[in-house]
Amino acid sequence: MKKDVRREKILDLINEKPISTQLELLQALADAGIKTTQATLSRDIKEMHLVKQADITGALTYRVMDSKEQIEPDNSPIREIFQESVTKITQVQFINIVKTEPNHGNRVAAVIDDADIQEIRGTLAGFDTLVIFSADVDEATVLNQKLNELMQTN
């Protein structure tokens, strides 16, 4: 199966119905006659800039993030979730600790993970806290500034 054909089908599927997990997407592809591995699908999701965004019920589903919807723009999903859910960000050396509303830690982490932000090496999420690891203090400081800007309303 050619990559372009597979990716076009992925776009068709996520536009046709809400798909929340890679397993659901793998199954939908298989149902459409396209066999692929989880690793290939994961790579496609990242390279296609697919993100999970909450719908009106709060369920996270895949959609395409426009190239102009990176971390800086006002209309990005990451800005929206930060303004809705994040209450405080604290930097401790190369780590940023993000406090969220109760039960929002994993949701915020999912959006951050999908955003593919350069200064993030990894995340660890819980009930109302998200820990974001950067490579060093300087990277964490740059990230801290970006994340704090996301919390500000314009």
Secondary structure as UniProt FT lines:
FT   HELIX           3..16
FT   HELIX           22..31
FT   TURN            32..33
FT   HELIX           38..47
FT   TURN            48..49
FT   STRAND          50..54
FT   TURN            56..57
FT   STRAND          60..64
FT   TURN            67..68
FT   TURN            74..75
FT   HELIX           77..85
FT   STRAND          86..92
FT   TURN            93..94
FT   STRAND          95..100
FT   TURN            102..103
FT   HELIX           105..115
FT   TURN            118..119
FT   STRAND          122..125
FT   STRAND          129..133
FT   HELIX           137..151
//
